[in-house]
Amino acid sequence: MAKKKSESGVYRVTEIIGTSPDSWEAAAKSAVETAARSLRDLRVAEVCKLDMKIEEGKVVAFRARVSLSFKYEE
């Protein structure tokens, strides 16, 4: 069986925050999909922190802080 070539490279990890009035899942998805419009070769997204925006005692938005990695082009 042929061996798969090992990938090497340089990656950057950046933190982004997505918001949604519906859920944390939608907030995280929005963050990644928005980043994907301007960044190529996204590799891993890790949800680091979840919180909510509250106004007048009611939750008005869910926020997801996401660490996102992408590969630098060679």
PDB file of N, CA, C and O in Angstrom:
ATOM      1  N   MET A   1       0.845  -1.162   0.000  1.00  0.00           N
ATOM      2  CA  MET A   1       0.000   0.000   0.000  1.00  0.00           C
ATOM      3  C   MET A   1       0.903   1.242   0.000  1.00  0.00           C
ATOM      4  O   MET A   1       1.908   1.278   0.710  1.00  0.00           O
ATOM      5  N   ALA A   2       0.550   2.243  -0.785  1.00  0.00           N
ATOM      6  CA  ALA A   2       1.342   3.474  -0.878  1.00  0.00           C
ATOM      7  C   ALA A   2       1.157   4.306   0.379  1.00  0.00           C
ATOM      8  O   ALA A   2       0.065   4.380   0.942  1.00  0.00           O
ATOM      9  N   LYS A   3       2.238   4.924   0.805  1.00  0.00           N
ATOM     10  CA  LYS A   3       2.172   5.797   1.965  1.00  0.00           C
ATOM     11  C   LYS A   3       1.678   7.170   1.539  1.00  0.00           C
ATOM     12  O   LYS A   3       2.048   7.679   0.481  1.00  0.00           O
ATOM     13  N   LYS A   4       0.853   7.748   2.363  1.00  0.00           N
ATOM     14  CA  LYS A   4       0.354   9.088   2.107  1.00  0.00           C
ATOM     15  C   LYS A   4       1.438  10.096   2.447  1.00  0.00           C
ATOM     16  O   LYS A   4       2.073  10.006   3.497  1.00  0.00           O
ATOM     17  N   LYS A   5       1.645  11.052   1.560  1.00  0.00           N
ATOM     18  CA  LYS A   5       2.664  12.078   1.786  1.00  0.00           C
ATOM     19  C   LYS A   5       2.288  12.921   3.001  1.00  0.00           C
ATOM     20  O   LYS A   5       1.154  13.384   3.129  1.00  0.00           O
ATOM     21  N   SER A   6       3.246  13.107   3.874  1.00  0.00           N
ATOM     22  CA  SER A   6       3.039  13.928   5.058  1.00  0.00           C
ATOM     23  C   SER A   6       2.941  15.400   4.657  1.00  0.00           C
ATOM     24  O   SER A   6       3.765  15.908   3.897  1.00  0.00           O
ATOM     25  N   GLU A   7       1.920  16.068   5.185  1.00  0.00           N
ATOM     26  CA  GLU A   7       1.766  17.488   4.889  1.00  0.00           C
ATOM     27  C   GLU A   7       2.509  18.304   5.931  1.00  0.00           C
ATOM     28  O   GLU A   7       2.427  18.038   7.130  1.00  0.00           O
ATOM     29  N   SER A   8       3.226  19.291   5.457  1.00  0.00           N
ATOM     30  CA  SER A   8       3.844  20.233   6.376  1.00  0.00           C
ATOM     31  C   SER A   8       3.467  21.618   5.904  1.00  0.00           C
ATOM     32  O   SER A   8       3.062  21.801   4.756  1.00  0.00           O
ATOM     33  N   GLY A   9       3.595  22.568   6.762  1.00  0.00           N
ATOM     34  CA  GLY A   9       3.249  23.924   6.380  1.00  0.00           C
ATOM     35  C   GLY A   9       3.196  24.828   7.588  1.00  0.00           C
ATOM     36  O   GLY A   9       3.526  24.433   8.706  1.00  0.00           O
ATOM     37  N   VAL A  10       2.777  26.036   7.335  1.00  0.00           N
ATOM     38  CA  VAL A  10       2.654  27.039   8.391  1.00  0.00           C
ATOM     39  C   VAL A  10       1.191  27.438   8.480  1.00  0.00           C
ATOM     40  O   VAL A  10       0.544  27.710   7.468  1.00  0.00           O
ATOM     41  N   TYR A  11       0.684  27.469   9.692  1.00  0.00           N
ATOM     42  CA  TYR A  11      -0.714  27.784   9.930  1.00  0.00           C
ATOM     43  C   TYR A  11      -0.827  28.985  10.856  1.00  0.00           C
ATOM     44  O   TYR A  11       0.029  29.215  11.711  1.00  0.00           O
ATOM     45  N   ARG A  12      -1.880  29.732  10.673  1.00  0.00           N
ATOM     46  CA  ARG A  12      -2.161  30.856  11.563  1.00  0.00           C
ATOM     47  C   ARG A  12      -3.447  30.533  12.306  1.00  0.00           C
ATOM     48  O   ARG A  12      -4.377  29.963  11.736  1.00  0.00           O
ATOM     49  N   VAL A  13      -3.493  30.897  13.565  1.00  0.00           N
ATOM     50  CA  VAL A  13      -4.703  30.751  14.360  1.00  0.00           C
ATOM     51  C   VAL A  13      -5.156  32.145  14.740  1.00  0.00           C
ATOM     52  O   VAL A  13      -4.386  32.938  15.283  1.00  0.00           O
ATOM     53  N   THR A  14      -6.402  32.433  14.453  1.00  0.00           N
ATOM     54  CA  THR A  14      -6.961  33.735  14.782  1.00  0.00           C
ATOM     55  C   THR A  14      -8.287  33.530  15.498  1.00  0.00           C
ATOM     56  O   THR A  14      -8.945  32.507  15.309  1.00  0.00           O
ATOM     57  N   GLU A  15      -8.674  34.482  16.305  1.00  0.00           N
ATOM     58  CA  GLU A  15      -9.909  34.369  17.061  1.00  0.00           C
ATOM     59  C   GLU A  15     -10.954  35.288  16.449  1.00  0.00           C
ATOM     60  O   GLU A  15     -10.686  36.460  16.184  1.00  0.00           O
ATOM     61  N   ILE A  16     -12.142  34.748  16.229  1.00  0.00           N
ATOM     62  CA  ILE A  16     -13.238  35.531  15.676  1.00  0.00           C
ATOM     63  C   ILE A  16     -14.474  35.312  16.543  1.00  0.00           C
ATOM     64  O   ILE A  16     -14.549  34.335  17.288  1.00  0.00           O
ATOM     65  N   ILE A  17     -15.440  36.221  16.446  1.00  0.00           N
ATOM     66  CA  ILE A  17     -16.671  36.105  17.222  1.00  0.00           C
ATOM     67  C   ILE A  17     -17.853  36.194  16.269  1.00  0.00           C
ATOM     68  O   ILE A  17     -17.971  37.145  15.496  1.00  0.00           O
ATOM     69  N   GLY A  18     -18.726  35.193  16.332  1.00  0.00           N
ATOM     70  CA  GLY A  18     -19.954  35.208  15.550  1.00  0.00           C
ATOM     71  C   GLY A  18     -21.135  35.457  16.457  1.00  0.00           C
ATOM     72  O   GLY A  18     -21.109  35.099  17.635  1.00  0.00           O
ATOM     73  N   THR A  19     -22.171  36.069  15.914  1.00  0.00           N
ATOM     74  CA  THR A  19     -23.379  36.341  16.695  1.00  0.00           C
ATOM     75  C   THR A  19     -24.610  35.832  15.954  1.00  0.00           C
ATOM     76  O   THR A  19     -24.620  35.725  14.728  1.00  0.00           O
ATOM     77  N   SER A  20     -25.645  35.523  16.729  1.00  0.00           N
ATOM     78  CA  SER A  20     -26.914  35.089  16.161  1.00  0.00           C
ATOM     79  C   SER A  20     -28.019  35.349  17.177  1.00  0.00           C
ATOM     80  O   SER A  20     -27.807  35.194  18.380  1.00  0.00           O
ATOM     81  N   PRO A  21     -29.189  35.743  16.702  1.00  0.00           N
ATOM     82  CA  PRO A  21     -30.319  35.887  17.628  1.00  0.00           C
ATOM     83  C   PRO A  21     -30.946  34.536  17.980  1.00  0.00           C
ATOM     84  O   PRO A  21     -31.811  34.469  18.852  1.00  0.00           O
ATOM     85  N   ASP A  22     -30.515  33.449  17.303  1.00  0.00           N
ATOM     86  CA  ASP A  22     -31.166  32.150  17.446  1.00  0.00           C
ATOM     87  C   ASP A  22     -30.457  31.162  18.362  1.00  0.00           C
ATOM     88  O   ASP A  22     -31.093  30.565  19.230  1.00  0.00           O
ATOM     89  N   SER A  23     -29.118  30.972  18.180  1.00  0.00           N
ATOM     90  CA  SER A  23     -28.426  29.930  18.945  1.00  0.00           C
ATOM     91  C   SER A  23     -26.910  30.118  18.875  1.00  0.00           C
ATOM     92  O   SER A  23     -26.391  30.861  18.042  1.00  0.00           O
ATOM     93  N   TRP A  24     -26.215  29.414  19.786  1.00  0.00           N
ATOM     94  CA  TRP A  24     -24.750  29.423  19.748  1.00  0.00           C
ATOM     95  C   TRP A  24     -24.251  28.703  18.505  1.00  0.00           C
ATOM     96  O   TRP A  24     -23.263  29.120  17.901  1.00  0.00           O
ATOM     97  N   GLU A  25     -24.921  27.635  18.120  1.00  0.00           N
ATOM     98  CA  GLU A  25     -24.523  26.900  16.918  1.00  0.00           C
ATOM     99  C   GLU A  25     -24.595  27.807  15.686  1.00  0.00           C
ATOM    100  O   GLU A  25     -23.681  27.805  14.861  1.00  0.00           O
ATOM    101  N   ALA A  26     -25.661  28.567  15.562  1.00  0.00           N
ATOM    102  CA  ALA A  26     -25.796  29.487  14.429  1.00  0.00           C
ATOM    103  C   ALA A  26     -24.738  30.586  14.492  1.00  0.00           C
ATOM    104  O   ALA A  26     -24.245  31.031  13.456  1.00  0.00           O
ATOM    105  N   ALA A  27     -24.385  31.025  15.701  1.00  0.00           N
ATOM    106  CA  ALA A  27     -23.355  32.064  15.857  1.00  0.00           C
ATOM    107  C   ALA A  27     -21.997  31.538  15.402  1.00  0.00           C
ATOM    108  O   ALA A  27     -21.270  32.237  14.695  1.00  0.00           O
ATOM    109  N   ALA A  28     -21.650  30.320  15.798  1.00  0.00           N
ATOM    110  CA  ALA A  28     -20.366  29.731  15.399  1.00  0.00           C
ATOM    111  C   ALA A  28     -20.333  29.494  13.892  1.00  0.00           C
ATOM    112  O   ALA A  28     -19.324  29.766  13.241  1.00  0.00           O
ATOM    113  N   LYS A  29     -21.419  28.996  13.345  1.00  0.00           N
ATOM    114  CA  LYS A  29     -21.496  28.746  11.901  1.00  0.00           C
ATOM    115  C   LYS A  29     -21.355  30.051  11.123  1.00  0.00           C
ATOM    116  O   LYS A  29     -20.668  30.094  10.102  1.00  0.00           O
ATOM    117  N   SER A  30     -21.991  31.093  11.590  1.00  0.00           N
ATOM    118  CA  SER A  30     -21.904  32.401  10.940  1.00  0.00           C
ATOM    119  C   SER A  30     -20.465  32.921  10.947  1.00  0.00           C
ATOM    120  O   SER A  30     -19.998  33.478   9.954  1.00  0.00           O
ATOM    121  N   ALA A  31     -19.771  32.740  12.062  1.00  0.00           N
ATOM    122  CA  ALA A  31     -18.381  33.197  12.161  1.00  0.00           C
ATOM    123  C   ALA A  31     -17.504  32.503  11.122  1.00  0.00           C
ATOM    124  O   ALA A  31     -16.723  33.153  10.427  1.00  0.00           O
ATOM    125  N   VAL A  32     -17.636  31.186  11.020  1.00  0.00           N
ATOM    126  CA  VAL A  32     -16.804  30.419  10.080  1.00  0.00           C
ATOM    127  C   VAL A  32     -17.174  30.748   8.638  1.00  0.00           C
ATOM    128  O   VAL A  32     -16.291  30.953   7.806  1.00  0.00           O
ATOM    129  N   GLU A  33     -18.443  30.798   8.339  1.00  0.00           N
ATOM    130  CA  GLU A  33     -18.864  31.070   6.957  1.00  0.00           C
ATOM    131  C   GLU A  33     -18.471  32.480   6.507  1.00  0.00           C
ATOM    132  O   GLU A  33     -18.120  32.687   5.345  1.00  0.00           O
ATOM    133  N   THR A  34     -18.530  33.433   7.414  1.00  0.00           N
ATOM    134  CA  THR A  34     -18.106  34.796   7.073  1.00  0.00           C
ATOM    135  C   THR A  34     -16.602  34.844   6.835  1.00  0.00           C
ATOM    136  O   THR A  34     -16.145  35.459   5.872  1.00  0.00           O
ATOM    137  N   ALA A  35     -15.833  34.199   7.706  1.00  0.00           N
ATOM    138  CA  ALA A  35     -14.374  34.161   7.536  1.00  0.00           C
ATOM    139  C   ALA A  35     -13.987  33.470   6.235  1.00  0.00           C
ATOM    140  O   ALA A  35     -13.017  33.864   5.589  1.00  0.00           O
ATOM    141  N   ALA A  36     -14.737  32.443   5.848  1.00  0.00           N
ATOM    142  CA  ALA A  36     -14.424  31.675   4.641  1.00  0.00           C
ATOM    143  C   ALA A  36     -14.563  32.505   3.363  1.00  0.00           C
ATOM    144  O   ALA A  36     -14.014  32.137   2.324  1.00  0.00           O
ATOM    145  N   ARG A  37     -15.286  33.610   3.433  1.00  0.00           N
ATOM    146  CA  ARG A  37     -15.429  34.463   2.244  1.00  0.00           C
ATOM    147  C   ARG A  37     -14.134  35.205   1.928  1.00  0.00           C
ATOM    148  O   ARG A  37     -13.911  35.582   0.778  1.00  0.00           O
ATOM    149  N   SER A  38     -13.279  35.421   2.924  1.00  0.00           N
ATOM    150  CA  SER A  38     -12.039  36.159   2.665  1.00  0.00           C
ATOM    151  C   SER A  38     -10.770  35.351   2.965  1.00  0.00           C
ATOM    152  O   SER A  38      -9.679  35.771   2.579  1.00  0.00           O
ATOM    153  N   LEU A  39     -10.886  34.218   3.635  1.00  0.00           N
ATOM    154  CA  LEU A  39      -9.731  33.374   3.934  1.00  0.00           C
ATOM    155  C   LEU A  39      -9.860  32.053   3.190  1.00  0.00           C
ATOM    156  O   LEU A  39     -10.947  31.483   3.090  1.00  0.00           O
ATOM    157  N   ARG A  40      -8.732  31.575   2.669  1.00  0.00           N
ATOM    158  CA  ARG A  40      -8.740  30.287   1.975  1.00  0.00           C
ATOM    159  C   ARG A  40      -8.064  29.227   2.835  1.00  0.00           C
ATOM    160  O   ARG A  40      -7.288  29.534   3.740  1.00  0.00           O
ATOM    161  N   ASP A  41      -8.375  27.999   2.534  1.00  0.00           N
ATOM    162  CA  ASP A  41      -7.743  26.841   3.162  1.00  0.00           C
ATOM    163  C   ASP A  41      -7.938  26.808   4.677  1.00  0.00           C
ATOM    164  O   ASP A  41      -6.996  26.570   5.434  1.00  0.00           O
ATOM    165  N   LEU A  42      -9.179  27.052   5.105  1.00  0.00           N
ATOM    166  CA  LEU A  42      -9.488  26.937   6.530  1.00  0.00           C
ATOM    167  C   LEU A  42      -9.325  25.484   6.947  1.00  0.00           C
ATOM    168  O   LEU A  42      -9.676  24.576   6.194  1.00  0.00           O
ATOM    169  N   ARG A  43      -8.796  25.260   8.138  1.00  0.00           N
ATOM    170  CA  ARG A  43      -8.493  23.897   8.576  1.00  0.00           C
ATOM    171  C   ARG A  43      -9.327  23.452   9.768  1.00  0.00           C
ATOM    172  O   ARG A  43     -10.013  22.433   9.691  1.00  0.00           O
ATOM    173  N   VAL A  44      -9.280  24.187  10.856  1.00  0.00           N
ATOM    174  CA  VAL A  44      -9.940  23.765  12.085  1.00  0.00           C
ATOM    175  C   VAL A  44     -10.592  24.968  12.747  1.00  0.00           C
ATOM    176  O   VAL A  44     -10.017  26.056  12.785  1.00  0.00           O
ATOM    177  N   ALA A  45     -11.793  24.765  13.267  1.00  0.00           N
ATOM    178  CA  ALA A  45     -12.467  25.795  14.057  1.00  0.00           C
ATOM    179  C   ALA A  45     -12.778  25.187  15.420  1.00  0.00           C
ATOM    180  O   ALA A  45     -13.332  24.091  15.514  1.00  0.00           O
ATOM    181  N   GLU A  46     -12.417  25.907  16.463  1.00  0.00           N
ATOM    182  CA  GLU A  46     -12.658  25.431  17.829  1.00  0.00           C
ATOM    183  C   GLU A  46     -13.431  26.497  18.589  1.00  0.00           C
ATOM    184  O   GLU A  46     -12.985  27.640  18.696  1.00  0.00           O
ATOM    185  N   VAL A  47     -14.591  26.120  19.116  1.00  0.00           N
ATOM    186  CA  VAL A  47     -15.370  27.056  19.914  1.00  0.00           C
ATOM    187  C   VAL A  47     -14.704  27.165  21.280  1.00  0.00           C
ATOM    188  O   VAL A  47     -14.584  26.179  22.007  1.00  0.00           O
ATOM    189  N   CYS A  48     -14.272  28.379  21.617  1.00  0.00           N
ATOM    190  CA  CYS A  48     -13.527  28.606  22.860  1.00  0.00           C
ATOM    191  C   CYS A  48     -14.391  29.149  23.990  1.00  0.00           C
ATOM    192  O   CYS A  48     -14.147  28.863  25.163  1.00  0.00           O
ATOM    193  N   LYS A  49     -15.397  29.930  23.633  1.00  0.00           N
ATOM    194  CA  LYS A  49     -16.195  30.585  24.661  1.00  0.00           C
ATOM    195  C   LYS A  49     -17.576  30.875  24.100  1.00  0.00           C
ATOM    196  O   LYS A  49     -17.721  31.252  22.937  1.00  0.00           O
ATOM    197  N   LEU A  50     -18.575  30.697  24.928  1.00  0.00           N
ATOM    198  CA  LEU A  50     -19.946  31.022  24.568  1.00  0.00           C
ATOM    199  C   LEU A  50     -20.470  32.056  25.554  1.00  0.00           C
ATOM    200  O   LEU A  50     -20.243  31.944  26.759  1.00  0.00           O
ATOM    201  N   ASP A  51     -21.169  33.061  25.041  1.00  0.00           N
ATOM    202  CA  ASP A  51     -21.827  34.007  25.930  1.00  0.00           C
ATOM    203  C   ASP A  51     -23.071  34.560  25.255  1.00  0.00           C
ATOM    204  O   ASP A  51     -23.354  34.243  24.100  1.00  0.00           O
ATOM    205  N   MET A  52     -23.816  35.393  25.987  1.00  0.00           N
ATOM    206  CA  MET A  52     -25.056  35.960  25.470  1.00  0.00           C
ATOM    207  C   MET A  52     -25.078  37.456  25.706  1.00  0.00           C
ATOM    208  O   MET A  52     -24.505  37.954  26.676  1.00  0.00           O
ATOM    209  N   LYS A  53     -25.735  38.157  24.823  1.00  0.00           N
ATOM    210  CA  LYS A  53     -25.970  39.586  25.009  1.00  0.00           C
ATOM    211  C   LYS A  53     -27.364  39.717  25.610  1.00  0.00           C
ATOM    212  O   LYS A  53     -28.323  39.111  25.133  1.00  0.00           O
ATOM    213  N   ILE A  54     -27.453  40.515  26.661  1.00  0.00           N
ATOM    214  CA  ILE A  54     -28.715  40.671  27.383  1.00  0.00           C
ATOM    215  C   ILE A  54     -29.125  42.129  27.355  1.00  0.00           C
ATOM    216  O   ILE A  54     -28.311  43.015  27.615  1.00  0.00           O
ATOM    217  N   GLU A  55     -30.385  42.379  27.041  1.00  0.00           N
ATOM    218  CA  GLU A  55     -30.954  43.724  27.086  1.00  0.00           C
ATOM    219  C   GLU A  55     -32.285  43.663  27.820  1.00  0.00           C
ATOM    220  O   GLU A  55     -33.151  42.855  27.483  1.00  0.00           O
ATOM    221  N   GLU A  56     -32.445  44.511  28.817  1.00  0.00           N
ATOM    222  CA  GLU A  56     -33.674  44.582  29.622  1.00  0.00           C
ATOM    223  C   GLU A  56     -34.081  43.214  30.164  1.00  0.00           C
ATOM    224  O   GLU A  56     -35.260  42.859  30.181  1.00  0.00           O
ATOM    225  N   GLY A  57     -33.076  42.455  30.607  1.00  0.00           N
ATOM    226  CA  GLY A  57     -33.330  41.163  31.227  1.00  0.00           C
ATOM    227  C   GLY A  57     -33.636  40.032  30.269  1.00  0.00           C
ATOM    228  O   GLY A  57     -33.984  38.935  30.706  1.00  0.00           O
ATOM    229  N   LYS A  58     -33.513  40.274  28.953  1.00  0.00           N
ATOM    230  CA  LYS A  58     -33.806  39.227  27.973  1.00  0.00           C
ATOM    231  C   LYS A  58     -32.601  38.978  27.072  1.00  0.00           C
ATOM    232  O   LYS A  58     -31.872  39.903  26.714  1.00  0.00           O
ATOM    233  N   VAL A  59     -32.410  37.721  26.717  1.00  0.00           N
ATOM    234  CA  VAL A  59     -31.325  37.354  25.801  1.00  0.00           C
ATOM    235  C   VAL A  59     -31.702  37.840  24.408  1.00  0.00           C
ATOM    236  O   VAL A  59     -32.756  37.488  23.878  1.00  0.00           O
ATOM    237  N   VAL A  60     -30.822  38.657  23.819  1.00  0.00           N
ATOM    238  CA  VAL A  60     -31.091  39.187  22.476  1.00  0.00           C
ATOM    239  C   VAL A  60     -30.122  38.632  21.434  1.00  0.00           C
ATOM    240  O   VAL A  60     -30.371  38.742  20.233  1.00  0.00           O
ATOM    241  N   ALA A  61     -29.017  38.034  21.887  1.00  0.00           N
ATOM    242  CA  ALA A  61     -28.065  37.466  20.935  1.00  0.00           C
ATOM    243  C   ALA A  61     -27.184  36.432  21.624  1.00  0.00           C
ATOM    244  O   ALA A  61     -26.829  36.567  22.795  1.00  0.00           O
ATOM    245  N   PHE A  62     -26.845  35.408  20.872  1.00  0.00           N
ATOM    246  CA  PHE A  62     -25.892  34.398  21.301  1.00  0.00           C
ATOM    247  C   PHE A  62     -24.576  34.701  20.608  1.00  0.00           C
ATOM    248  O   PHE A  62     -24.561  35.046  19.426  1.00  0.00           O
ATOM    249  N   ARG A  63     -23.458  34.573  21.339  1.00  0.00           N
ATOM    250  CA  ARG A  63     -22.149  34.846  20.754  1.00  0.00           C
ATOM    251  C   ARG A  63     -21.237  33.642  20.959  1.00  0.00           C
ATOM    252  O   ARG A  63     -21.220  33.028  22.025  1.00  0.00           O
ATOM    253  N   ALA A  64     -20.483  33.322  19.916  1.00  0.00           N
ATOM    254  CA  ALA A  64     -19.524  32.218  19.981  1.00  0.00           C
ATOM    255  C   ALA A  64     -18.155  32.743  19.590  1.00  0.00           C
ATOM    256  O   ALA A  64     -17.974  33.271  18.492  1.00  0.00           O
ATOM    257  N   ARG A  65     -17.190  32.597  20.490  1.00  0.00           N
ATOM    258  CA  ARG A  65     -15.804  32.957  20.189  1.00  0.00           C
ATOM    259  C   ARG A  65     -15.128  31.712  19.632  1.00  0.00           C
ATOM    260  O   ARG A  65     -15.108  30.663  20.275  1.00  0.00           O
ATOM    261  N   VAL A  66     -14.574  31.839  18.430  1.00  0.00           N
ATOM    262  CA  VAL A  66     -14.045  30.695  17.704  1.00  0.00           C
ATOM    263  C   VAL A  66     -12.577  30.925  17.355  1.00  0.00           C
ATOM    264  O   VAL A  66     -12.222  31.968  16.806  1.00  0.00           O
ATOM    265  N   SER A  67     -11.719  29.946  17.675  1.00  0.00           N
ATOM    266  CA  SER A  67     -10.338  29.964  17.194  1.00  0.00           C
ATOM    267  C   SER A  67     -10.346  29.254  15.844  1.00  0.00           C
ATOM    268  O   SER A  67     -10.804  28.117  15.731  1.00  0.00           O
ATOM    269  N   LEU A  68      -9.842  29.925  14.842  1.00  0.00           N
ATOM    270  CA  LEU A  68      -9.902  29.435  13.472  1.00  0.00           C
ATOM    271  C   LEU A  68      -8.495  29.342  12.913  1.00  0.00           C
ATOM    272  O   LEU A  68      -7.725  30.298  13.003  1.00  0.00           O
ATOM    273  N   SER A  69      -8.151  28.195  12.333  1.00  0.00           N
ATOM    274  CA  SER A  69      -6.807  28.069  11.750  1.00  0.00           C
ATOM    275  C   SER A  69      -6.908  27.955  10.237  1.00  0.00           C
ATOM    276  O   SER A  69      -7.845  27.365   9.697  1.00  0.00           O
ATOM    277  N   PHE A  70      -5.921  28.534   9.571  1.00  0.00           N
ATOM    278  CA  PHE A  70      -5.826  28.434   8.122  1.00  0.00           C
ATOM    279  C   PHE A  70      -4.368  28.355   7.733  1.00  0.00           C
ATOM    280  O   PHE A  70      -3.488  28.818   8.458  1.00  0.00           O
ATOM    281  N   LYS A  71      -4.125  27.765   6.583  1.00  0.00           N
ATOM    282  CA  LYS A  71      -2.760  27.510   6.134  1.00  0.00           C
ATOM    283  C   LYS A  71      -2.263  28.680   5.281  1.00  0.00           C
ATOM    284  O   LYS A  71      -2.975  29.181   4.411  1.00  0.00           O
ATOM    285  N   TYR A  72      -1.029  29.101   5.552  1.00  0.00           N
ATOM    286  CA  TYR A  72      -0.391  30.102   4.687  1.00  0.00           C
ATOM    287  C   TYR A  72      -0.050  29.450   3.366  1.00  0.00           C
ATOM    288  O   TYR A  72       0.357  28.289   3.324  1.00  0.00           O
ATOM    289  N   GLU A  73      -0.215  30.190   2.294  1.00  0.00           N
ATOM    290  CA  GLU A  73       0.145  29.673   0.980  1.00  0.00           C
ATOM    291  C   GLU A  73       1.665  29.658   0.833  1.00  0.00           C
ATOM    292  O   GLU A  73       2.362  30.548   1.321  1.00  0.00           O
ATOM    293  N   GLU A  74       2.152  28.641   0.159  1.00  0.00           N
ATOM    294  CA  GLU A  74       3.595  28.522  -0.047  1.00  0.00           C
ATOM    295  C   GLU A  74       4.007  29.180  -1.335  1.00  0.00           C
ATOM    296  O   GLU A  74       5.189  29.180  -1.678  1.00  0.00           O
TER     297      GLU A  74
END
